[in-house]
Structures are given as C-alpha cells and as structure tokens.
Amino acid sequence: MASSLYRRIYSGDSLYSAWRKVKESAFSSSSETIRNEAKDFESKLPKSLSDIQRALSKKAFTFQKQTGVAKTKPNGNSRPIVLSPIPNRIVQRAILDALSRIKFVKEALATPTSYGGIKNKRVSMAIADVKQAISNGATYHIRSDIAEFFTKIDKARVVELVAPHIKCADTIALFRAAITTDLANIDVLRRQGLDEIFPLGVEGVAQGSPLSPLIANLYLHDFDKTMNDGGVTCLRYIDDFLILGKDMGCVDRAFSKAQTELKKLSLHAYEPSAASEKASRGLTANGFDFLGCFVSAGLVQPSSTTRERFKKRIQSDLDASIRMMKFSVEALDIYPKGTYSGALQNLDRVILGWGEAFSFCTNGQWIKGLDDYITGALTQYEVDKGKLFQNSKTNAQRRMLGVRLIADTYSKRSKPT
C-alpha cells in the first residue's frame, strides 16, 4: 500500500492545486506556445487531471520528454532552460507541495537569510534586509553568485539529502524521475553544439522546473547556516549571495569561508574584481548591484544592467512584430504575437510584469526615463507599421492588424489533408 505522503501527491486536491499554480504561470507566460498548451489542457478537464491521478495511483506515471532551449545571456554564453509539458509540471508541483510538509524541508525553507523560491518571500524582502543590515552598521560588502550552479548540482546527493526524511520508496522513485532531464530535441541541440550545457547526466537539474528552487535551497542549507554563524550577514537568493559586515577584513574572511563551503559541493563563486559583472566588493555607501537592483543606504532602483536589458526586450519584441507582419502578408496567415494588436498586448503584458516586479523600488527619474524610451520605441514602431500598410492591400492590412478574414478560415478547411 502506498504511503500517506505518496497518496497526498496524487490526491485530487493536491493535483488540482498544482494545476492552478501551473495554469497561472502558463497563462502569464510571454510564450504563446506555453499559453496554448495550458488552454488545451484546461479544455480537457477533468479528464486531463484524472488521467494523471490514475497513472500515479497505479505507479505508472511517466514523465514526458522535455524541450531544451538555449537562451543567450548578455555575455554571449547560453543559459540552458528546460521546458516541460503541462502534466510533468503538475506532478512536479504536487511533489513540491508534499515535500514542503516534511520537517527537514520546512526547516530549510524557514532559513531567515534565504529568499528565492520560498512561499511568501520575495526579492523586495531580501532588499529590505540588505537596507536593515546597512542601517545596523554594515559598511562593507561582497556580492557574488555561484558559477554554473544548476548544471553542477549532484542529483544523487539531492536524493540522499531527502531520502532519510521521506522513507517511502515510491515517493523517492517519483522524485528521482521528476528531476531527471530527457530532451525530445537533443539531436537538434547536439548538431548546434549545445547539448553539453543541459543537465542530462548525473550532474545538474533543470532550470524551469517547479522543483529547482527547492533543490537549490536544500542543497545550500548547510551553506546558509555556516555563513551566518559569525560576525557577518550572508543573504542568499538561489545562487546569488551577499555578504555584509562592519569591516573589509571580516567580509573577506567570510568570502573565503564561502568558497571553502562551496568547494565541498564541487562548486565555486565568482571572485570580485573591477572587471567582473558577476561579483563586487567595497563600501556599501558607494552602492552595489544585487538581485537586479542598485542598492545604497537611501536608494533602491533597478540596476543599469537590468534597465538596459528591459529596453532591449522592448525593442526586440517590436522589431520581431514588424518582421512577422511582413511574413503574414507573404504567407496569407496570422501569427498572433506578430500582429499589430498582438504585439501591443504582449508589450503591455511585459511592461506590467516588469513594473510589478520592481514596484518596491524608490521612485525616481529612472521611471520617466524608461517610459520615455518606450514611448519613443512605440513612435518608431508606428512609423514602420505605417510603411508596411502603405505597401499592402486591404486584406493584408487586416491580417497585420490581427483581424482574420473569414475567407482565410474557409481556405484552410478546403485544403486537402
């Protein structure tokens, strides 16, 4: 007979709760593919959830293959993101909810100096604690992040950490399967020379999985305890951490201790230097970047890097819309995100999400600067769209606006299958 923990994972309440959270994330995604997949799953309720529940109850649930996406980082390197089908994410979320009730996990997630991926904790809380530490006399800092953290996590060690507290072979087997990466597009990635950046072997867990933040917090729980047992404060958000202290000597010694602790896990943090964007060291009075913000005693605002990245995202999305509108004319079809109406809806969604994420920041000139930039980008977008319209016929203009033709619908139906 299955344990109470395993039964909790596949209970109707647990799966429905997991679906609601997955749905919220999927529906707010900027990816139309992800939104459509969630809509398709929802259209088949309650059967879609019942199928998952039945498979889990029979211990026959199989995680579907995922899709690996190599996102280009600002430094030109690729960041491996793993996109999982909706059923995978629901079960992973249900496992997360069940494990979060275990005493060992509760204790790790209750660490006061850890913030990422923890219920009711946010970036704004970490920043508030930074400001409080500075007010309490922290005049020096070292900020760094753990190099290639998710790709270096030892999956076997993760299982060893949780297994003694689970004591259920079925749950352990399901958890092990849930953190295993099996990519449907591995051949494509291999041809592109990108397969090695994905966590396919013993090392690494998928970024993008609901379980990734939990794994990070369990993996670094001892690190958190060790780093905060001295005369410094060490705040961590997943793989980013900040050491604050009263003098440079104690902060430097704490950073050396951090490297020693990370080495035990075959990890290391970036060394702070004038040329490094990954780490910094110096007076808190001069301000520093942490979690996408520039922080000083009296000011918190999105960092210059964060703002530039946001502006590039805005421009990139608008440029993509113009290209896709041109293509829709040639293909006699509508690509929603690339249409005029779709592009504006997507832009509004991006602005809303970004603005809410940094709503805790200090009001300042940076807000007007970004709004002015967006207005300018939209003005140029209108000019480019106008040129396209001038050279297009009425039907093509409709498609570019995002308003389909009834004739297009019938022409698709009449095509031979």
C-alpha positions in Angstrom: 0.0 0.0 0.0 1.2 3.5 -0.9 2.4 5.8 1.9 0.4 8.7 3.1 3.0 11.0 1.5 2.7 9.4 -1.9 -1.1 9.4 -1.7 -1.0 13.1 -0.9 0.9 13.7 -4.1 -1.9 12.1 -6.3 -4.9 13.3 -4.2 -7.5 15.2 -6.2 -7.0 18.3 -4.0 -3.2 18.2 -4.5 -3.3 17.8 -8.2 -6.0 20.5 -8.7 -4.0 22.9 -6.5 -0.8 22.1 -8.5 -2.7 22.7 -11.8 -4.0 26.1 -10.6 -0.4 27.2 -9.9 0.9 25.8 -13.2 -2.0 27.4 -15.0 -1.3 30.8 -13.5 2.3 30.6 -14.6 1.5 29.3 -18.1 -1.3 31.9 -18.8 1.0 34.8 -17.8 3.9 33.4 -20.0 5.1 35.5 -22.9 5.3 32.3 -24.9 2.2 31.7 -27.0 3.1 28.0 -27.2 3.0 27.6 -23.5 -0.2 29.5 -23.1 -1.9 27.4 -25.8 -0.7 24.2 -24.2 -2.3 25.3 -20.9 -5.5 26.2 -22.7 -5.6 22.8 -24.4 -5.1 21.0 -21.1 -7.8 23.1 -19.5 -10.3 22.3 -22.3 -9.9 18.6 -21.4 -10.6 18.9 -17.7 -11.5 17.0 -15.6 -10.2 14.1 -17.7 -6.7 15.5 -18.1 -6.2 15.6 -14.3 -8.0 12.3 -13.8 -5.6 10.6 -16.2 -2.6 11.9 -14.2 -4.2 10.8 -10.9 -5.0 7.3 -12.3 -1.4 6.8 -13.6 0.1 8.0 -10.3 -2.2 5.8 -8.2 -1.1 2.7 -10.3 2.6 3.9 -10.0 2.6 4.0 -13.8 3.1 7.8 -14.4 5.8 8.5 -16.9 7.3 12.0 -17.3 7.1 13.1 -20.9 10.2 14.3 -22.8 11.1 18.0 -22.4 12.3 20.6 -24.7 15.7 22.2 -24.2 16.0 26.0 -25.0 19.4 27.7 -25.0 18.8 31.3 -24.1 21.6 33.7 -24.9 22.9 35.6 -21.9 24.2 39.2 -22.0 27.8 37.9 -22.0 27.1 35.8 -25.1 27.0 32.4 -23.4 23.9 30.2 -23.5 21.7 29.5 -20.5 20.0 26.1 -20.6 16.3 26.3 -20.0 14.2 23.1 -19.9 10.5 23.4 -20.9 8.3 20.6 -19.6 4.9 19.5 -20.8 2.0 20.6 -18.5 1.5 17.1 -17.0 5.1 17.0 -15.9 4.9 20.4 -14.3 1.7 19.5 -12.4 3.2 16.4 -10.9 6.5 18.2 -10.1 4.4 20.9 -8.4 2.4 18.3 -6.4 5.7 16.7 -5.3 6.9 20.1 -4.2 3.8 20.8 -2.2 4.0 17.3 -0.5 7.7 17.6 0.3 7.2 21.1 1.8 5.3 19.5 4.6 8.3 17.4 5.8 10.0 18.8 8.9 13.5 18.8 7.3 12.2 20.7 4.3 10.3 23.1 6.5 13.4 23.9 8.5 15.4 24.6 5.3 12.7 26.8 3.9 12.5 28.7 7.2 16.1 29.9 6.9 15.7 33.7 7.5 18.5 34.6 5.2 17.3 32.7 2.2 14.6 34.1 -0.1 14.4 32.5 -3.6 11.6 30.0 -4.4 10.2 30.2 -0.9 6.5 30.8 -0.3 5.6 34.3 0.9 9.2 35.5 0.3 10.2 38.0 -2.4 13.1 40.0 -3.8 11.7 43.0 -2.0 12.2 41.3 1.4 15.8 40.5 0.6 16.4 44.1 -0.4 14.7 45.3 2.8 17.0 43.1 4.9 20.0 44.5 3.0 19.0 48.0 3.9 18.4 47.0 7.5 21.9 45.4 7.7 23.4 48.6 6.4 21.4 50.7 8.9 22.8 48.3 11.6 26.4 49.2 10.7 27.3 47.0 7.7 29.7 49.3 5.8 31.4 46.7 3.5 30.1 44.1 1.2 31.0 41.3 -1.2 28.4 40.2 -3.7 28.8 37.1 -5.9 26.9 34.2 -7.5 27.7 30.5 -7.7 29.2 29.7 -11.1 27.0 27.3 -13.3 25.1 26.4 -10.1 22.2 24.4 -11.5 24.3 22.5 -14.0 26.7 21.4 -11.2 24.2 20.1 -8.7 24.8 16.4 -8.0 21.4 14.7 -8.4 22.4 11.7 -6.3 23.4 14.0 -3.4 20.0 15.7 -3.7 18.2 12.3 -3.3 20.5 11.4 -0.4 19.5 14.6 1.3 15.8 14.0 1.2 15.5 10.2 1.3 16.1 9.8 5.1 13.2 12.2 5.7 10.8 10.6 3.1 11.1 6.9 3.9 8.9 6.0 1.0 10.4 4.1 -1.9 7.6 5.2 -4.3 7.9 8.9 -3.5 11.7 8.7 -3.8 11.4 7.0 -7.2 8.9 9.6 -8.4 11.2 12.4 -7.1 14.2 10.9 -8.8 12.3 10.7 -12.1 11.0 14.2 -11.7 14.5 15.7 -11.5 15.8 13.7 -14.5 16.1 15.5 -17.8 15.2 13.7 -21.0 15.1 16.1 -24.0 13.0 15.4 -27.1 15.1 17.8 -29.2 18.5 16.5 -28.0 19.6 15.7 -31.6 19.0 19.3 -32.7 20.9 20.6 -29.7 23.7 18.2 -30.4 24.0 19.5 -34.0 24.1 23.0 -32.7 26.8 22.1 -30.2 24.6 23.0 -27.3 23.8 19.5 -25.8 26.6 19.7 -23.2 25.1 22.7 -21.4 22.0 20.7 -20.4 21.7 18.6 -17.3 21.5 15.2 -18.9 23.8 13.1 -16.8 24.5 12.7 -13.1 25.1 16.4 -12.6 22.6 19.2 -13.0 18.9 19.9 -12.6 16.7 21.6 -15.0 16.2 25.4 -14.7 12.5 26.0 -15.2 11.3 23.1 -13.1 9.0 23.8 -10.2 11.4 21.7 -8.1 14.6 23.6 -9.0 14.3 26.3 -6.3 13.5 23.7 -3.6 16.5 21.7 -4.7 18.7 24.8 -4.5 17.6 25.6 -1.0 18.1 22.1 0.3 21.5 21.8 -1.4 22.7 25.1 0.2 21.0 24.8 3.6 24.3 23.9 5.4 26.0 26.8 3.5 23.4 29.2 4.8 23.9 28.0 8.4 27.7 28.1 8.2 27.8 31.6 6.6 25.6 33.2 9.3 27.3 31.9 12.4 29.9 34.6 12.6 30.1 38.4 12.6 28.7 38.9 9.2 25.3 38.7 7.5 25.0 36.5 4.4 21.8 36.8 2.4 21.1 34.3 -0.4 18.6 34.2 -3.3 19.0 30.8 -5.0 22.6 31.1 -6.4 23.2 34.8 -5.7 24.6 35.8 -2.3 25.6 38.9 -0.5 28.0 39.2 2.5 27.7 42.3 4.7 30.0 43.2 7.6 31.4 46.0 9.6 34.9 45.9 8.1 36.5 44.7 4.9 38.6 42.1 6.8 35.7 40.2 8.2 33.9 40.3 4.9 36.9 39.0 3.0 37.3 36.2 5.6 33.7 35.3 5.2 34.0 35.1 1.4 37.0 32.7 1.8 34.8 30.6 4.1 32.1 30.6 1.4 34.5 29.3 -1.2 35.6 26.6 1.2 32.0 25.5 1.9 31.1 25.6 -1.8 34.2 23.5 -2.7 32.7 20.7 -0.5 29.9 20.6 -3.1 32.2 20.9 -6.1 31.0 24.5 -6.6 32.7 27.9 -6.5 31.6 31.5 -6.5 32.9 34.2 -8.8 35.8 36.3 -7.4 35.0 40.0 -7.1 37.1 42.3 -9.3 36.8 45.6 -11.1 36.1 43.8 -14.4 33.6 41.4 -13.1 29.8 41.8 -13.5 29.2 38.6 -11.5 30.7 39.9 -8.3 31.6 43.1 -6.5 33.4 44.2 -3.3 33.6 47.5 -1.4 31.9 50.1 0.7 28.1 49.8 1.0 28.0 53.6 0.9 29.1 53.6 -2.7 26.1 51.3 -3.6 26.2 48.0 -5.4 24.0 45.7 -7.6 22.1 42.8 -6.0 19.1 40.8 -7.4 18.7 43.2 -10.4 18.7 46.3 -8.2 21.2 49.1 -7.4 21.2 49.4 -3.6 22.6 52.1 -1.3 21.6 53.4 2.1 18.9 55.7 0.8 18.2 54.4 -2.7 16.9 51.3 -4.4 16.3 51.2 -8.1 16.6 48.7 -11.0 20.3 48.4 -11.9 21.5 50.0 -15.1 22.1 46.5 -16.5 18.5 45.5 -15.6 17.1 48.6 -17.3 19.2 48.1 -20.4 18.1 44.5 -20.7 14.4 45.6 -20.3 14.8 48.2 -23.1 16.4 45.6 -25.4 13.5 43.3 -24.7 11.0 46.0 -25.7 12.9 46.9 -28.9 13.4 43.2 -29.8 9.7 42.4 -29.4 8.6 45.3 -31.6 11.2 44.5 -34.2 10.1 40.9 -34.3 6.5 42.1 -34.7 7.4 44.1 -37.9 9.2 41.1 -39.3 6.3 38.8 -38.6 3.8 41.2 -40.1 5.8 41.2 -43.3 5.7 37.4 -43.2 2.0 37.2 -42.6 1.4 39.1 -45.8 3.5 36.6 -47.8 2.1 33.6 -46.0 -1.5 34.8 -46.0 -1.8 33.8 -42.4 -1.9 35.4 -38.9 0.8 34.9 -36.3 -0.9 36.5 -33.2 2.2 37.7 -31.4 3.5 39.3 -34.6 0.3 41.2 -35.4 -0.2 44.8 -34.5 -2.8 44.0 -31.9 -0.9 41.0 -30.6 2.4 43.0 -30.3 0.7 45.7 -28.3 -1.0 43.2 -26.0 2.3 41.4 -25.5 4.2 44.7 -24.8 1.6 45.7 -22.2 1.9 42.3 -20.5 5.7 42.6 -20.4 5.6 46.2 -19.0 3.1 45.2 -16.4 5.1 42.2 -15.2 8.4 44.1 -15.2 6.8 47.1 -13.4 5.2 44.9 -10.7 8.5 43.1 -10.2 10.3 46.4 -9.3 7.4 48.2 -7.7 9.2 48.2 -4.3 12.0 50.4 -5.7 12.4 54.1 -4.8 10.5 56.5 -7.1 12.9 58.5 -9.3 14.0 59.8 -12.6 14.6 56.2 -13.8 10.8 55.7 -14.2 10.3 58.6 -16.5 13.5 57.6 -18.4 12.0 54.1 -19.2 8.6 55.5 -20.1 10.1 58.0 -22.4 12.1 55.2 -24.1 9.1 53.0 -24.5 7.1 55.9 -26.0 9.9 56.6 -28.5 10.1 52.9 -29.4 6.3 52.8 -30.0 6.5 56.0 -32.1 9.1 54.4 -34.4 7.0 51.2 -34.4 4.0 53.2 -35.7 6.2 54.7 -38.5 7.4 51.2 -39.5 3.9 49.8 -39.4 2.6 52.7 -41.5 5.1 52.0 -44.2 4.0 48.4 -44.3 0.4 49.4 -44.6 1.1 51.8 -47.4 2.5 49.0 -49.5 -0.1 46.4 -48.6 -3.6 45.7 -49.8 -6.7 45.8 -47.6 -6.8 42.1 -46.8 -3.1 42.1 -45.9 -3.7 45.1 -43.6 -6.4 43.1 -41.8 -4.0 40.2 -41.2 -1.3 42.6 -40.0 -3.8 44.2 -37.6 -4.6 40.7 -36.2 -8.1 40.5 -37.5 -8.5 37.4 -39.6 -10.5 37.0 -42.8 -13.5 34.6 -42.9 -12.2 33.7 -46.4 -8.9 32.5 -44.8 -10.8 30.2 -42.4 -12.6 28.6 -45.3 -9.5 28.3 -47.5 -7.8 26.3 -44.7 -10.8 24.0 -44.4 -10.8 23.3 -48.2 -7.2 22.3 -48.3 -6.6 18.6 -48.9 -5.5 16.6 -45.8 
